[in-house]
């Protein structure tokens, strides 16, 4: 069903989810390529902006306290440590929050090699799997992702997809690995 704004899967008048995922699936002679794109909703962008402002204000207040001549030596040492820690951990935490909410997942099958790559921000870990060892291909715990066993571990792909897109990904994997 196409709702307001031409987005499939959303009813008219119902706002889209905060994090929206879509599946782009292309087939080729030796396999397929599936890209699960994640778009961060407006709420997360507002959260990031507010968090950055709060972080900057707290850092400024700590710096001001550090520079105050009436601050005792123990307080100066503590504030110097706190500022150094906060100056590094604030941006890192904000980066990890935003990168966990946005990015893409690439699932590519070429011949007998299944490559799973999750890209978010600057990190892009990749795993190369032997497609002949993919067994028990199924929907995951919920209807919105695909799961399969590979050796002794269970892998999940396409977290947060619509049930229809999860089924498309599952069908593509079944036809090429089975």
C-alpha positions in Angstrom: 0.0 0.0 0.0 1.3 3.4 -0.9 0.5 6.1 1.6 1.3 9.8 2.0 4.5 10.8 0.4 4.6 7.8 -1.9 6.3 5.5 0.7 5.2 2.0 0.5 4.2 0.2 3.7 2.9 3.4 5.5 -0.8 4.3 5.8 -1.9 7.9 5.0 -1.8 10.0 8.1 0.5 7.6 10.0 4.0 9.1 10.5 6.9 6.9 9.3 9.0 5.1 11.9 12.0 7.0 13.5 14.4 4.7 11.6 13.3 3.5 8.2 14.8 0.6 6.3 14.4 -0.4 2.7 15.7 -3.3 0.6 17.3 -2.8 -2.8 17.7 -6.2 -4.4 19.4 -6.9 -7.7 20.1 -10.3 -9.3 23.0 -11.1 -11.6 24.3 -14.2 -13.3 26.4 -15.5 -10.4 24.1 -14.5 -7.5 22.5 -11.3 -6.1 23.2 -8.1 -4.3 21.0 -6.9 -1.5 21.4 -3.5 0.2 19.4 -2.7 3.3 19.5 1.1 3.6 18.7 2.8 6.9 17.6 6.3 7.0 17.6 8.1 10.3 14.4 9.9 11.1 14.1 13.5 12.1 13.7 12.6 15.8 17.3 11.2 16.0 18.7 14.2 14.2 17.1 16.5 16.7 18.4 14.3 19.5 21.9 14.5 18.1 21.7 18.3 17.8 20.5 18.7 21.4 23.1 16.3 22.7 25.9 18.2 21.0 24.7 21.5 22.5 24.4 20.0 26.0 27.9 18.5 25.6 29.4 21.8 24.5 27.7 23.7 27.4 29.0 21.2 30.0 32.5 21.3 28.5 32.4 25.1 28.6 31.2 25.1 32.3 33.9 22.6 33.3 36.6 24.7 31.5 35.4 27.8 33.3 35.6 26.0 36.7 39.1 24.8 35.9 40.2 28.3 35.1 38.7 29.8 38.2 41.6 30.9 40.6 39.5 29.9 43.6 39.3 26.3 42.6 41.3 24.1 45.0 44.3 22.1 43.6 42.4 18.8 44.0 39.5 20.3 42.1 41.8 21.5 39.3 43.2 18.0 38.9 39.8 16.4 38.9 38.4 19.0 36.4 41.4 18.5 34.1 40.9 14.8 34.1 37.1 15.2 33.6 37.5 17.6 30.7 40.0 15.3 29.0 37.7 12.4 29.4 34.6 14.3 28.5 36.2 15.9 25.4 36.9 12.4 24.0 33.9 10.4 25.2 31.2 12.8 24.2 31.8 12.8 20.5 32.6 9.1 20.5 29.3 8.3 22.3 27.4 10.6 19.9 29.1 8.9 16.9 28.2 5.4 18.1 24.6 6.4 18.8 24.1 7.9 15.3 26.0 5.2 13.5 23.9 2.5 15.2 20.8 4.3 13.9 22.0 4.8 10.3 24.0 3.1 7.6 23.5 0.2 5.4 23.8 -3.6 5.3 25.2 -5.2 2.2 24.5 -8.9 1.5 26.1 -10.2 -1.6 26.2 -13.7 -3.0 28.7 -14.3 -5.8 29.2 -17.9 -6.7 29.6 -19.8 -3.5 30.7 -16.8 -1.4 28.2 -14.9 0.8 29.6 -11.5 1.9 27.8 -9.6 4.7 29.0 -6.1 5.3 27.5 -3.6 7.8 28.5 0.0 7.2 27.7 2.7 9.7 29.7 5.9 9.9 33.4 5.2 9.4 33.4 1.5 10.3 32.5 -1.2 7.8 33.1 -4.7 9.2 32.8 -7.4 6.6 32.4 -11.2 6.8 32.9 -13.7 4.0 31.0 -16.9 4.4 30.9 -20.2 2.4 27.3 -20.2 1.0 27.3 -24.1 0.9 27.4 -24.0 4.7 24.2 -21.9 5.0 21.5 -24.1 6.5 18.2 -23.7 8.2 17.3 -20.5 6.3 14.3 -18.9 8.0 12.6 -15.8 9.3 14.3 -14.8 12.5 12.6 -14.5 16.0 10.3 -11.8 14.5 8.9 -11.4 11.1 11.3 -8.5 10.2 14.6 -10.2 9.5 16.1 -13.3 8.1 18.2 -15.8 10.1 20.3 -18.8 9.1 22.8 -21.2 10.7 26.4 -21.2 9.4 28.5 -23.7 11.2 28.0 -23.3 15.0 26.6 -19.8 14.9 23.3 -18.2 13.9 23.4 -15.1 11.8 20.6 -12.5 11.3 20.3 -10.2 8.3 18.0 -7.3 7.4 17.0 -6.3 10.9 14.0 -4.0 10.8 12.9 -4.8 7.3 9.2 -4.9 6.5 7.8 -8.4 6.4 7.4 -8.2 2.6 11.1 -7.2 2.1 12.3 -9.8 4.6 10.4 -12.4 2.5 12.0 -11.1 -0.7 15.5 -11.4 0.9 14.7 -14.9 2.2 13.5 -16.0 -1.3 16.7 -14.7 -2.9 18.8 -16.5 -0.4 16.9 -19.8 -0.8 17.1 -19.8 -4.6 20.8 -19.1 -4.6 22.0 -21.2 -1.7 19.6 -24.1 -1.7 
